[in-house]
Amino acid sequence: MGDSYQTIVDLDASATDAEHLARQVLAGLVEEGVVLADRTDCVLGRPLGHPPGPNWERAVTDDWDQEPWDGLAVHTSRTGFTSGADLPGAAVCPHCVSATPLDDRTWPGFHAAMRTWHDTGAASVDCPGCTAAVALPDWSWDECPMAFGHLGFEFWNWPDLTDDFRARLSELLGGHRTAYVWGQI
Ligand SMILES: [Zn+2]
């Protein structure tokens, strides 16, 4: 069986407040018993993560058939979170809600913005629909979600996280906007 991940990305956290917010959320999750405070070798792509706590079921849907067998990796640096190798078919503008197909004509602009965002933390793409300059993290994406942020909570091999849990995590972030990215490797 492959490994799956679900990541809740804070879209509003800046590079400077990511560490502080990460500690705040972890304290809340540890208190609720969703994860344990002590880190172990339980995640992919990072040295250490937080293993499931005694109340991990509070984070997931009722119809789970397998307990989480890995833990939570916390990312506190500028990261483009993706759902794996696939790229979205379209980018959706937050202003005019028009979908821009990502093809040979439009992809280079988005790709360049992603590189710039990675290097500098700020980039925008002009919407072909309404001509607004839309910040890269503000675009939404069709079937393969992506998210660009400085703080991400990546759950490895957990059952599906509930909407309610995602809302609670957003509250722990002080009401920040979050994106939900999932994938399999
Ligand atoms: Zn637009």
Backbone and ligand atoms as CSV (ligand in chain L), in Angstrom:
chain,resi,resn,atom,element,x,y,z
A,1,MET,N,N,0.832,-1.191,0.000
A,1,MET,CA,C,0.000,0.000,0.000
A,1,MET,C,C,0.876,1.254,0.000
A,2,GLY,N,N,0.449,2.298,-0.727
A,2,GLY,CA,C,1.217,3.539,-0.755
A,2,GLY,C,C,1.024,4.346,0.513
A,3,ASP,N,N,1.702,5.447,0.566
A,3,ASP,CA,C,1.567,6.341,1.710
A,3,ASP,C,C,0.734,7.543,1.297
A,4,SER,N,N,-0.183,7.941,2.174
A,4,SER,CA,C,-1.030,9.081,1.852
A,4,SER,C,C,-0.802,10.189,2.870
A,5,TYR,N,N,-1.100,11.382,2.450
A,5,TYR,CA,C,-0.955,12.518,3.364
A,5,TYR,C,C,-2.103,13.492,3.169
A,6,GLN,N,N,-2.407,14.194,4.242
A,6,GLN,CA,C,-3.386,15.278,4.205
A,6,GLN,C,C,-2.722,16.462,4.886
A,7,THR,N,N,-2.722,17.595,4.215
A,7,THR,CA,C,-2.035,18.764,4.764
A,7,THR,C,C,-3.008,19.920,4.905
A,8,ILE,N,N,-3.021,20.513,6.076
A,8,ILE,CA,C,-3.780,21.742,6.304
A,8,ILE,C,C,-2.775,22.881,6.276
A,9,VAL,N,N,-2.947,23.765,5.297
A,9,VAL,CA,C,-1.974,24.839,5.062
A,9,VAL,C,C,-2.568,26.168,5.515
A,10,ASP,N,N,-1.810,26.901,6.306
A,10,ASP,CA,C,-2.207,28.249,6.717
A,10,ASP,C,C,-1.854,29.206,5.586
A,11,LEU,N,N,-2.871,29.868,5.010
A,11,LEU,CA,C,-2.624,30.760,3.876
A,11,LEU,C,C,-2.255,32.168,4.324
A,12,ASP,N,N,-2.424,32.468,5.604
A,12,ASP,CA,C,-2.195,33.831,6.089
A,12,ASP,C,C,-0.928,33.985,6.914
A,13,ALA,N,N,-0.369,32.878,7.411
A,13,ALA,CA,C,0.810,32.987,8.286
A,13,ALA,C,C,1.994,33.545,7.494
A,14,SER,N,N,2.735,34.438,8.116
A,14,SER,CA,C,3.944,34.962,7.478
A,14,SER,C,C,5.142,34.132,7.941
A,15,ALA,N,N,6.267,34.370,7.297
A,15,ALA,CA,C,7.481,33.632,7.674
A,15,ALA,C,C,7.814,33.887,9.134
A,16,THR,N,N,7.519,35.076,9.624
A,16,THR,CA,C,7.925,35.410,10.991
A,16,THR,C,C,6.997,34.817,12.039
A,17,ASP,N,N,5.714,34.630,11.735
A,17,ASP,CA,C,4.840,34.092,12.792
A,17,ASP,C,C,4.581,32.582,12.664
A,18,ALA,N,N,5.188,31.924,11.660
A,18,ALA,CA,C,4.911,30.498,11.449
A,18,ALA,C,C,5.321,29.643,12.655
A,19,GLU,N,N,6.505,29.881,13.198
A,19,GLU,CA,C,6.992,29.052,14.315
A,19,GLU,C,C,6.078,29.204,15.535
A,20,HIS,N,N,5.733,30.434,15.819
A,20,HIS,CA,C,4.889,30.719,16.972
A,20,HIS,C,C,3.516,30.056,16.803
A,21,LEU,N,N,2.933,30.192,15.616
A,21,LEU,CA,C,1.619,29.590,15.360
A,21,LEU,C,C,1.698,28.068,15.420
A,22,ALA,N,N,2.791,27.509,14.925
A,22,ALA,CA,C,2.956,26.054,14.953
A,22,ALA,C,C,2.919,25.556,16.391
A,23,ARG,N,N,3.614,26.258,17.283
A,23,ARG,CA,C,3.627,25.857,18.693
A,23,ARG,C,C,2.236,25.967,19.302
A,24,GLN,N,N,1.518,27.033,18.924
A,24,GLN,CA,C,0.167,27.261,19.438
A,24,GLN,C,C,-0.771,26.122,19.023
A,25,VAL,N,N,-0.714,25.730,17.755
A,25,VAL,CA,C,-1.580,24.656,17.260
A,25,VAL,C,C,-1.196,23.330,17.903
A,26,LEU,N,N,0.112,23.068,17.982
A,26,LEU,CA,C,0.554,21.804,18.573
A,26,LEU,C,C,0.100,21.678,20.021
A,27,ALA,N,N,0.187,22.779,20.753
A,27,ALA,CA,C,-0.259,22.745,22.150
A,27,ALA,C,C,-1.731,22.357,22.204
A,28,GLY,N,N,-2.545,22.918,21.307
A,28,GLY,CA,C,-3.972,22.607,21.269
A,28,GLY,C,C,-4.219,21.147,20.910
A,29,LEU,N,N,-3.493,20.641,19.916
A,29,LEU,CA,C,-3.694,19.254,19.472
A,29,LEU,C,C,-3.221,18.263,20.531
A,30,VAL,N,N,-2.155,18.611,21.226
A,30,VAL,CA,C,-1.637,17.736,22.285
A,30,VAL,C,C,-2.627,17.725,23.453
A,31,GLU,N,N,-3.151,18.890,23.778
A,31,GLU,CA,C,-4.111,18.991,24.875
A,31,GLU,C,C,-5.365,18.160,24.572
A,32,GLU,N,N,-5.801,18.193,23.318
A,32,GLU,CA,C,-6.981,17.423,22.918
A,32,GLU,C,C,-6.659,15.932,22.799
A,33,GLY,N,N,-5.379,15.590,22.764
A,33,GLY,CA,C,-4.986,14.191,22.648
A,33,GLY,C,C,-4.973,13.669,21.226
A,34,VAL,N,N,-4.991,14.594,20.249
A,34,VAL,CA,C,-4.977,14.160,18.839
A,34,VAL,C,C,-3.584,13.661,18.445
A,35,VAL,N,N,-2.550,14.366,18.918
A,35,VAL,CA,C,-1.176,13.902,18.700
A,35,VAL,C,C,-0.415,13.984,20.016
A,36,LEU,N,N,0.751,13.347,20.031
A,36,LEU,CA,C,1.615,13.394,21.213
A,36,LEU,C,C,2.657,14.503,21.064
A,37,ALA,N,N,3.097,15.022,22.205
A,37,ALA,CA,C,4.056,16.122,22.169
A,37,ALA,C,C,5.439,15.654,21.730
A,38,ASP,N,N,5.851,14.486,22.204
A,38,ASP,CA,C,7.203,14.009,21.897
A,38,ASP,C,C,7.275,13.509,20.463
A,39,ARG,N,N,8.307,13.930,19.771
A,39,ARG,CA,C,8.417,13.572,18.364
A,39,ARG,C,C,9.191,12.257,18.194
A,40,THR,N,N,8.782,11.518,17.164
A,40,THR,CA,C,9.456,10.257,16.849
A,40,THR,C,C,9.663,10.185,15.336
A,41,ASP,N,N,10.284,9.133,14.905
A,41,ASP,CA,C,10.483,8.897,13.470
A,41,ASP,C,C,9.187,8.304,12.913
A,42,CYS,N,N,8.191,9.149,12.604
A,42,CYS,CA,C,6.873,8.622,12.213
A,42,CYS,C,C,6.303,9.344,11.002
A,43,VAL,N,N,7.131,10.104,10.280
A,43,VAL,CA,C,6.624,10.794,9.099
A,43,VAL,C,C,7.602,10.628,7.944
A,44,LEU,N,N,7.115,10.931,6.725
A,44,LEU,CA,C,7.981,10.827,5.556
A,44,LEU,C,C,8.521,12.206,5.205
A,45,GLY,N,N,9.728,12.260,4.731
A,45,GLY,CA,C,10.290,13.500,4.234
A,45,GLY,C,C,10.782,14.456,5.303
A,46,ARG,N,N,10.657,14.103,6.558
A,46,ARG,CA,C,11.132,14.925,7.665
A,46,ARG,C,C,11.770,13.976,8.670
A,47,PRO,N,N,12.714,14.465,9.466
A,47,PRO,CA,C,13.329,13.549,10.433
A,47,PRO,C,C,12.345,13.095,11.506
A,48,LEU,N,N,11.525,14.018,12.008
A,48,LEU,CA,C,10.669,13.686,13.146
A,48,LEU,C,C,9.274,14.261,12.980
A,49,GLY,N,N,8.313,13.557,13.610
A,49,GLY,CA,C,6.933,14.047,13.615
A,49,GLY,C,C,6.255,13.650,14.908
A,50,HIS,N,N,5.027,14.100,15.052
A,50,HIS,CA,C,4.273,13.806,16.272
A,50,HIS,C,C,3.354,12.608,16.043
A,51,PRO,N,N,3.534,11.533,16.806
A,51,PRO,CA,C,2.691,10.356,16.612
A,51,PRO,C,C,1.254,10.610,17.067
A,52,PRO,N,N,0.301,9.771,16.608
A,52,PRO,CA,C,-1.092,9.921,17.016
A,52,PRO,C,C,-1.227,9.850,18.536
A,53,GLY,N,N,-2.128,10.648,19.103
A,53,GLY,CA,C,-2.391,10.632,20.529
A,53,GLY,C,C,-3.563,9.724,20.848
A,54,PRO,N,N,-3.938,9.625,22.126
A,54,PRO,CA,C,-4.999,8.712,22.542
A,54,PRO,C,C,-6.361,9.077,21.954
A,55,ASN,N,N,-6.545,10.350,21.583
A,55,ASN,CA,C,-7.844,10.784,21.044
A,55,ASN,C,C,-7.772,11.128,19.555
A,56,TRP,N,N,-6.932,10.422,18.796
A,56,TRP,CA,C,-6.798,10.734,17.370
A,56,TRP,C,C,-8.129,10.641,16.638
A,57,GLU,N,N,-9.048,9.815,17.164
A,57,GLU,CA,C,-10.342,9.643,16.483
A,57,GLU,C,C,-11.131,10.939,16.394
A,58,ARG,N,N,-10.831,11.904,17.279
A,58,ARG,CA,C,-11.547,13.176,17.250
A,58,ARG,C,C,-11.269,13.980,15.985
A,59,ALA,N,N,-10.210,13.615,15.263
A,59,ALA,CA,C,-9.844,14.383,14.072
A,59,ALA,C,C,-10.400,13.786,12.785
A,60,VAL,N,N,-10.895,12.556,12.842
A,60,VAL,CA,C,-11.187,11.839,11.589
A,60,VAL,C,C,-12.659,11.450,11.478
A,61,THR,N,N,-13.050,11.085,10.257
A,61,THR,CA,C,-14.433,10.686,9.999
A,61,THR,C,C,-14.737,9.357,10.696
A,62,ASP,N,N,-16.033,9.117,10.948
A,62,ASP,CA,C,-16.451,7.937,11.711
A,62,ASP,C,C,-16.162,6.621,10.988
A,63,ASP,N,N,-16.114,6.668,9.659
A,63,ASP,CA,C,-16.061,5.399,8.921
A,63,ASP,C,C,-14.628,4.959,8.622
A,64,TRP,N,N,-13.698,5.295,9.498
A,64,TRP,CA,C,-12.309,4.882,9.275
A,64,TRP,C,C,-12.211,3.360,9.397
A,65,ASP,N,N,-11.325,2.763,8.608
A,65,ASP,CA,C,-11.160,1.311,8.724
A,65,ASP,C,C,-9.740,0.942,9.131
A,66,GLN,N,N,-8.879,1.915,9.232
A,66,GLN,CA,C,-7.513,1.622,9.666
A,66,GLN,C,C,-7.019,2.763,10.542
A,67,GLU,N,N,-6.472,2.440,11.685
A,67,GLU,CA,C,-5.938,3.473,12.569
A,67,GLU,C,C,-4.781,4.192,11.887
A,68,PRO,N,N,-4.541,5.466,12.241
A,68,PRO,CA,C,-3.363,6.131,11.670
A,68,PRO,C,C,-2.096,5.379,12.067
A,69,TRP,N,N,-1.222,5.136,11.118
A,69,TRP,CA,C,-0.003,4.401,11.496
A,69,TRP,C,C,1.240,5.269,11.336
A,70,ASP,N,N,1.029,6.567,11.053
A,70,ASP,CA,C,2.147,7.496,11.082
A,70,ASP,C,C,1.690,8.772,11.765
A,71,GLY,N,N,2.502,9.815,11.693
A,71,GLY,CA,C,2.221,10.984,12.514
A,71,GLY,C,C,2.074,12.283,11.750
A,72,LEU,N,N,2.241,13.362,12.486
A,72,LEU,CA,C,2.053,14.719,11.983
A,72,LEU,C,C,3.405,15.401,11.780
A,73,ALA,N,N,3.649,15.826,10.548
A,73,ALA,CA,C,4.846,16.622,10.255
A,73,ALA,C,C,4.430,18.081,10.179
A,74,VAL,N,N,5.183,18.948,10.827
A,74,VAL,CA,C,4.859,20.371,10.809
A,74,VAL,C,C,5.896,21.101,9.967
A,75,HIS,N,N,5.416,21.811,8.956
A,75,HIS,CA,C,6.309,22.581,8.076
A,75,HIS,C,C,6.221,24.051,8.455
A,76,THR,N,N,7.357,24.649,8.750
A,76,THR,CA,C,7.347,26.067,9.122
A,76,THR,C,C,8.279,26.881,8.232
A,77,SER,N,N,8.425,26.456,6.999
A,77,SER,CA,C,9.175,27.281,6.060
A,77,SER,C,C,8.343,27.420,4.790
A,78,ARG,N,N,8.731,28.339,3.936
A,78,ARG,CA,C,7.987,28.622,2.721
A,78,ARG,C,C,7.908,27.368,1.851
A,79,THR,N,N,6.705,26.903,1.581
A,79,THR,CA,C,6.541,25.626,0.899
A,79,THR,C,C,5.379,25.705,-0.084
A,80,GLY,N,N,5.597,25.165,-1.272
A,80,GLY,CA,C,4.503,24.936,-2.199
A,80,GLY,C,C,3.997,23.522,-1.952
A,81,PHE,N,N,2.813,23.408,-1.362
A,81,PHE,CA,C,2.248,22.094,-1.040
A,81,PHE,C,C,1.450,21.602,-2.241
A,82,THR,N,N,1.719,20.376,-2.676
A,82,THR,CA,C,1.019,19.851,-3.847
A,82,THR,C,C,0.409,18.499,-3.522
A,83,SER,N,N,-0.431,18.028,-4.427
A,83,SER,CA,C,-1.054,16.730,-4.213
A,83,SER,C,C,-0.288,15.623,-4.909
A,84,GLY,N,N,0.974,15.841,-5.201
A,84,GLY,CA,C,1.758,14.788,-5.822
A,84,GLY,C,C,2.240,15.216,-7.186
A,85,ALA,N,N,2.411,14.259,-8.056
A,85,ALA,CA,C,3.006,14.551,-9.351
A,85,ALA,C,C,2.051,15.277,-10.286
A,86,ASP,N,N,0.736,15.083,-10.097
A,86,ASP,CA,C,-0.218,15.680,-11.019
A,86,ASP,C,C,-0.348,17.178,-10.774
A,87,LEU,N,N,-0.601,17.895,-11.850
A,87,LEU,CA,C,-0.827,19.336,-11.728
A,87,LEU,C,C,-2.298,19.612,-11.995
A,88,PRO,N,N,-2.796,20.725,-11.455
A,88,PRO,CA,C,-4.206,21.050,-11.694
A,88,PRO,C,C,-4.460,21.294,-13.175
A,89,GLY,N,N,-5.715,21.140,-13.574
A,89,GLY,CA,C,-6.083,21.436,-14.955
A,89,GLY,C,C,-6.433,22.895,-15.141
A,90,ALA,N,N,-6.781,23.570,-14.039
A,90,ALA,CA,C,-7.206,24.962,-14.161
A,90,ALA,C,C,-6.961,25.698,-12.859
A,91,ALA,N,N,-6.771,27.014,-12.994
A,91,ALA,CA,C,-6.638,27.899,-11.836
A,91,ALA,C,C,-7.880,28.780,-11.789
A,92,VAL,N,N,-8.440,28.956,-10.587
A,92,VAL,CA,C,-9.690,29.703,-10.458
A,92,VAL,C,C,-9.417,31.022,-9.737
A,93,CYS,N,N,-9.844,32.114,-10.370
A,93,CYS,CA,C,-9.606,33.457,-9.844
A,93,CYS,C,C,-10.541,33.735,-8.668
A,94,PRO,N,N,-10.017,34.269,-7.557
A,94,PRO,CA,C,-10.871,34.541,-6.403
A,94,PRO,C,C,-11.790,35.749,-6.624
A,95,HIS,N,N,-11.503,36.581,-7.631
A,95,HIS,CA,C,-12.317,37.785,-7.864
A,95,HIS,C,C,-13.468,37.512,-8.811
A,96,CYS,N,N,-13.161,36.978,-10.001
A,96,CYS,CA,C,-14.215,36.804,-11.007
A,96,CYS,C,C,-14.635,35.346,-11.120
A,97,VAL,N,N,-13.977,34.454,-10.371
A,97,VAL,CA,C,-14.327,33.035,-10.315
A,97,VAL,C,C,-14.234,32.356,-11.681
A,98,SER,N,N,-13.545,32.988,-12.636
A,98,SER,CA,C,-13.371,32.304,-13.914
A,98,SER,C,C,-12.217,31.313,-13.791
A,99,ALA,N,N,-12.353,30.190,-14.478
A,99,ALA,CA,C,-11.318,29.157,-14.452
A,99,ALA,C,C,-10.404,29.348,-15.654
A,100,THR,N,N,-9.125,29.475,-15.384
A,100,THR,CA,C,-8.141,29.590,-16.451
A,100,THR,C,C,-7.509,28.228,-16.670
A,101,PRO,N,N,-7.762,27.601,-17.839
A,101,PRO,CA,C,-7.138,26.295,-18.083
A,101,PRO,C,C,-5.620,26.443,-18.088
A,102,LEU,N,N,-4.935,25.504,-17.442
A,102,LEU,CA,C,-3.474,25.546,-17.426
A,102,LEU,C,C,-2.965,24.759,-18.625
A,103,ASP,N,N,-2.620,25.488,-19.672
A,103,ASP,CA,C,-2.140,24.835,-20.885
A,103,ASP,C,C,-0.813,25.477,-21.308
A,104,ASP,N,N,-0.363,25.129,-22.501
A,104,ASP,CA,C,0.942,25.621,-22.944
A,104,ASP,C,C,1.007,27.146,-22.974
A,105,ARG,N,N,-0.148,27.775,-23.120
A,105,ARG,CA,C,-0.183,29.229,-23.221
A,105,ARG,C,C,-0.138,29.874,-21.830
A,106,THR,N,N,-0.883,29.311,-20.875
A,106,THR,CA,C,-1.021,29.960,-19.571
A,106,THR,C,C,-0.049,29.418,-18.522
A,107,TRP,N,N,0.374,28.160,-18.697
A,107,TRP,CA,C,1.203,27.536,-17.660
A,107,TRP,C,C,2.508,28.285,-17.387
A,108,PRO,N,N,3.219,28.783,-18.451
A,108,PRO,CA,C,4.504,29.449,-18.165
A,108,PRO,C,C,4.362,30.609,-17.180
A,109,GLY,N,N,3.278,31.357,-17.250
A,109,GLY,CA,C,3.077,32.483,-16.336
A,109,GLY,C,C,2.925,32.018,-14.902
A,110,PHE,N,N,2.148,30.959,-14.712
A,110,PHE,CA,C,1.966,30.427,-13.358
A,110,PHE,C,C,3.269,29.809,-12.849
A,111,HIS,N,N,3.940,29.101,-13.742
A,111,HIS,CA,C,5.177,28.439,-13.342
A,111,HIS,C,C,6.213,29.473,-12.908
A,112,ALA,N,N,6.316,30.556,-13.657
A,112,ALA,CA,C,7.269,31.625,-13.315
A,112,ALA,C,C,6.891,32.240,-11.964
A,113,ALA,N,N,5.585,32.413,-11.735
A,113,ALA,CA,C,5.138,32.987,-10.459
A,113,ALA,C,C,5.487,32.048,-9.311
A,114,MET,N,N,5.351,30.749,-9.539
A,114,MET,CA,C,5.698,29.782,-8.485
A,114,MET,C,C,7.182,29.864,-8.142
A,115,ARG,N,N,8.002,30.015,-9.166
A,115,ARG,CA,C,9.443,30.132,-8.904
A,115,ARG,C,C,9.745,31.406,-8.122
A,116,THR,N,N,9.115,32.502,-8.558
A,116,THR,CA,C,9.344,33.785,-7.876
A,116,THR,C,C,8.868,33.707,-6.432
A,117,TRP,N,N,7.697,33.099,-6.234
A,117,TRP,CA,C,7.164,32.977,-4.866
A,117,TRP,C,C,8.123,32.154,-4.006
A,118,HIS,N,N,8.650,31.097,-4.579
A,118,HIS,CA,C,9.574,30.252,-3.835
A,118,HIS,C,C,10.817,31.046,-3.428
A,119,ASP,N,N,11.284,31.903,-4.329
A,119,ASP,CA,C,12.511,32.674,-4.057
A,119,ASP,C,C,12.266,33.863,-3.133
A,120,THR,N,N,11.120,34.507,-3.273
A,120,THR,CA,C,10.923,35.792,-2.592
A,120,THR,C,C,9.755,35.803,-1.614
A,121,GLY,N,N,8.817,34.858,-1.738
A,121,GLY,CA,C,7.646,34.849,-0.862
A,121,GLY,C,C,6.502,35.689,-1.383
A,122,ALA,N,N,6.643,36.271,-2.561
A,122,ALA,CA,C,5.552,37.063,-3.123
A,122,ALA,C,C,5.573,36.961,-4.641
A,123,ALA,N,N,4.397,36.707,-5.230
A,123,ALA,CA,C,4.282,36.663,-6.686
A,123,ALA,C,C,2.813,36.736,-7.038
A,124,SER,N,N,2.523,37.288,-8.190
A,124,SER,CA,C,1.127,37.318,-8.620
A,124,SER,C,C,1.039,36.961,-10.097
A,125,VAL,N,N,-0.164,36.575,-10.508
A,125,VAL,CA,C,-0.448,36.264,-11.908
A,125,VAL,C,C,-1.667,37.078,-12.299
A,126,ASP,N,N,-1.595,37.759,-13.439
A,126,ASP,CA,C,-2.752,38.517,-13.905
A,126,ASP,C,C,-3.830,37.561,-14.394
A,127,CYS,N,N,-5.051,37.746,-13.890
A,127,CYS,CA,C,-6.159,36.885,-14.311
A,127,CYS,C,C,-6.560,37.231,-15.737
A,128,PRO,N,N,-6.597,36.240,-16.644
A,128,PRO,CA,C,-7.015,36.524,-18.012
A,128,PRO,C,C,-8.482,36.945,-18.083
A,129,GLY,N,N,-9.262,36.571,-17.070
A,129,GLY,CA,C,-10.690,36.898,-17.083
A,129,GLY,C,C,-10.959,38.349,-16.730
A,130,CYS,N,N,-10.422,38.810,-15.604
A,130,CYS,CA,C,-10.776,40.155,-15.115
A,130,CYS,C,C,-9.575,41.077,-15.024
A,131,THR,N,N,-8.403,40.602,-15.424
A,131,THR,CA,C,-7.144,41.355,-15.471
A,131,THR,C,C,-6.587,41.734,-14.095
A,132,ALA,N,N,-7.236,41.308,-13.010
A,132,ALA,CA,C,-6.689,41.611,-11.681
A,132,ALA,C,C,-5.364,40.882,-11.486
A,133,ALA,N,N,-4.440,41.527,-10.782
A,133,ALA,CA,C,-3.194,40.859,-10.395
A,133,ALA,C,C,-3.491,40.051,-9.138
A,134,VAL,N,N,-3.529,38.731,-9.264
A,134,VAL,CA,C,-3.939,37.868,-8.159
A,134,VAL,C,C,-2.704,37.223,-7.549
A,135,ALA,N,N,-2.517,37.419,-6.243
A,135,ALA,CA,C,-1.385,36.803,-5.553
A,135,ALA,C,C,-1.452,35.289,-5.712
A,136,LEU,N,N,-0.306,34.676,-5.923
A,136,LEU,CA,C,-0.273,33.225,-6.180
A,136,LEU,C,C,-1.039,32.414,-5.123
A,137,PRO,N,N,-0.841,32.693,-3.816
A,137,PRO,CA,C,-1.554,31.868,-2.823
A,137,PRO,C,C,-3.068,32.043,-2.850
A,138,ASP,N,N,-3.563,33.112,-3.506
A,138,ASP,CA,C,-5.005,33.370,-3.496
A,138,ASP,C,C,-5.768,32.630,-4.595
A,139,TRP,N,N,-5.065,32.098,-5.571
A,139,TRP,CA,C,-5.736,31.297,-6.598
A,139,TRP,C,C,-6.234,29.997,-5.979
A,140,SER,N,N,-7.353,29.473,-6.468
A,140,SER,CA,C,-7.689,28.101,-6.101
A,140,SER,C,C,-7.549,27.231,-7.349
A,141,TRP,N,N,-7.611,25.942,-7.133
A,141,TRP,CA,C,-7.230,25.026,-8.208
A,141,TRP,C,C,-8.287,23.942,-8.323
A,142,ASP,N,N,-8.428,23.385,-9.525
A,142,ASP,CA,C,-9.428,22.325,-9.667
A,142,ASP,C,C,-8.875,21.005,-9.121
A,143,GLU,N,N,-9.151,19.904,-9.738
A,143,GLU,CA,C,-9.021,18.578,-9.102
A,143,GLU,C,C,-7.732,18.280,-8.314
A,144,CYS,N,N,-6.606,18.870,-8.663
A,144,CYS,CA,C,-5.376,18.633,-7.897
A,144,CYS,C,C,-5.038,19.896,-7.122
A,145,PRO,N,N,-5.425,19.970,-5.868
A,145,PRO,CA,C,-5.213,21.223,-5.149
A,145,PRO,C,C,-3.741,21.492,-4.872
A,146,MET,N,N,-3.428,22.760,-4.775
A,146,MET,CA,C,-2.092,23.196,-4.360
A,146,MET,C,C,-2.292,24.298,-3.332
A,147,ALA,N,N,-1.290,24.554,-2.537
A,147,ALA,CA,C,-1.365,25.668,-1.593
A,147,ALA,C,C,0.042,26.188,-1.347
A,148,PHE,N,N,0.127,27.504,-1.210
A,148,PHE,CA,C,1.427,28.140,-1.031
A,148,PHE,C,C,1.413,28.859,0.308
A,149,GLY,N,N,2.281,28.439,1.218
A,149,GLY,CA,C,2.247,29.048,2.539
A,149,GLY,C,C,3.511,28.774,3.325
A,150,HIS,N,N,3.557,29.367,4.515
A,150,HIS,CA,C,4.728,29.232,5.391
A,150,HIS,C,C,4.492,28.265,6.526
A,151,LEU,N,N,3.290,27.682,6.598
A,151,LEU,CA,C,2.967,26.808,7.717
A,151,LEU,C,C,2.008,25.730,7.237
A,152,GLY,N,N,2.394,24.467,7.430
A,152,GLY,CA,C,1.541,23.372,7.007
A,152,GLY,C,C,1.591,22.228,8.005
A,153,PHE,N,N,0.432,21.636,8.243
A,153,PHE,CA,C,0.318,20.496,9.162
A,153,PHE,C,C,-0.015,19.271,8.316
A,154,GLU,N,N,0.962,18.386,8.198
A,154,GLU,CA,C,0.887,17.288,7.240
A,154,GLU,C,C,0.706,15.967,7.999
A,155,PHE,N,N,-0.472,15.375,7.869
A,155,PHE,CA,C,-0.794,14.116,8.562
A,155,PHE,C,C,-0.506,12.962,7.616
A,156,TRP,N,N,0.389,12.076,8.059
A,156,TRP,CA,C,0.784,10.943,7.201
A,156,TRP,C,C,0.010,9.690,7.600
A,157,ASN,N,N,-0.669,9.128,6.592
A,157,ASN,CA,C,-1.369,7.845,6.770
A,157,ASN,C,C,-2.398,7.888,7.912
A,158,TRP,N,N,-3.223,8.909,7.838
A,158,TRP,CA,C,-4.361,9.019,8.747
A,158,TRP,C,C,-5.641,8.801,7.948
A,159,PRO,N,N,-6.723,8.340,8.626
A,159,PRO,CA,C,-8.031,8.338,7.967
A,159,PRO,C,C,-8.415,9.779,7.611
A,160,ASP,N,N,-9.488,9.962,6.831
A,160,ASP,CA,C,-9.875,11.299,6.374
A,160,ASP,C,C,-10.135,12.241,7.552
A,161,LEU,N,N,-9.501,13.399,7.522
A,161,LEU,CA,C,-9.758,14.419,8.537
A,161,LEU,C,C,-11.136,15.028,8.281
A,162,THR,N,N,-11.842,15.361,9.344
A,162,THR,CA,C,-13.191,15.934,9.163
A,162,THR,C,C,-13.115,17.437,8.906
A,163,ASP,N,N,-14.204,17.972,8.326
A,163,ASP,CA,C,-14.315,19.424,8.132
A,163,ASP,C,C,-14.263,20.122,9.480
A,164,ASP,N,N,-14.888,19.480,10.481
A,164,ASP,CA,C,-14.943,20.065,11.812
A,164,ASP,C,C,-13.527,20.194,12.403
A,165,PHE,N,N,-12.737,19.158,12.213
A,165,PHE,CA,C,-11.359,19.220,12.722
A,165,PHE,C,C,-10.576,20.322,12.018
A,166,ARG,N,N,-10.787,20.437,10.700
A,166,ARG,CA,C,-10.072,21.475,9.956
A,166,ARG,C,C,-10.491,22.863,10.434
A,167,ALA,N,N,-11.775,22.993,10.775
A,167,ALA,CA,C,-12.258,24.280,11.296
A,167,ALA,C,C,-11.645,24.563,12.666
A,168,ARG,N,N,-11.525,23.521,13.507
A,168,ARG,CA,C,-10.935,23.722,14.836
A,168,ARG,C,C,-9.467,24.130,14.712
A,169,LEU,N,N,-8.781,23.505,13.761
A,169,LEU,CA,C,-7.374,23.850,13.566
A,169,LEU,C,C,-7.241,25.308,13.089
A,170,SER,N,N,-8.169,25.734,12.231
A,170,SER,CA,C,-8.160,27.117,11.775
A,170,SER,C,C,-8.402,28.071,12.947
A,171,GLU,N,N,-9.256,27.666,13.884
A,171,GLU,CA,C,-9.468,28.490,15.094
A,171,GLU,C,C,-8.180,28.604,15.903
A,172,LEU,N,N,-7.455,27.484,16.023
A,172,LEU,CA,C,-6.188,27.520,16.754
A,172,LEU,C,C,-5.186,28.453,16.075
A,173,LEU,N,N,-5.403,28.706,14.790
A,173,LEU,CA,C,-4.536,29.617,14.046
A,173,LEU,C,C,-5.057,31.052,14.107
A,174,GLY,N,N,-6.006,31.292,14.988
A,174,GLY,CA,C,-6.542,32.640,15.113
A,174,GLY,C,C,-7.491,33.002,13.983
A,175,GLY,N,N,-8.128,31.990,13.385
A,175,GLY,CA,C,-9.093,32.248,12.328
A,175,GLY,C,C,-8.475,32.443,10.956
A,176,HIS,N,N,-7.222,32.084,10.813
A,176,HIS,CA,C,-6.570,32.198,9.501
A,176,HIS,C,C,-7.283,31.339,8.453
A,177,ARG,N,N,-7.186,31.782,7.204
A,177,ARG,CA,C,-7.687,30.954,6.098
A,177,ARG,C,C,-6.777,29.734,5.951
A,178,THR,N,N,-7.360,28.587,5.675
A,178,THR,CA,C,-6.542,27.402,5.462
A,178,THR,C,C,-6.940,26.728,4.145
A,179,ALA,N,N,-6.023,25.967,3.607
A,179,ALA,CA,C,-6.310,25.137,2.443
A,179,ALA,C,C,-6.046,23.690,2.842
A,180,TYR,N,N,-6.705,22.793,2.148
A,180,TYR,CA,C,-6.584,21.364,2.450
A,180,TYR,C,C,-6.046,20.675,1.211
A,181,VAL,N,N,-4.878,20.092,1.340
A,181,VAL,CA,C,-4.215,19.444,0.207
A,181,VAL,C,C,-3.958,17.991,0.593
A,182,TRP,N,N,-4.289,17.079,-0.297
A,182,TRP,CA,C,-4.060,15.690,0.031
A,182,TRP,C,C,-3.419,14.993,-1.164
A,183,GLY,N,N,-2.783,13.890,-0.902
A,183,GLY,CA,C,-2.165,13.169,-1.999
A,183,GLY,C,C,-1.620,11.841,-1.560
A,184,GLN,N,N,-1.032,11.149,-2.487
A,184,GLN,CA,C,-0.519,9.818,-2.238
A,184,GLN,C,C,0.820,9.684,-2.950
A,185,ILE,N,N,1.739,8.967,-2.321
A,185,ILE,CA,C,3.003,8.742,-3.014
A,185,ILE,C,C,3.280,7.249,-3.064
L,1,ZN,ZN,ZN,-10.371,37.138,-12.408
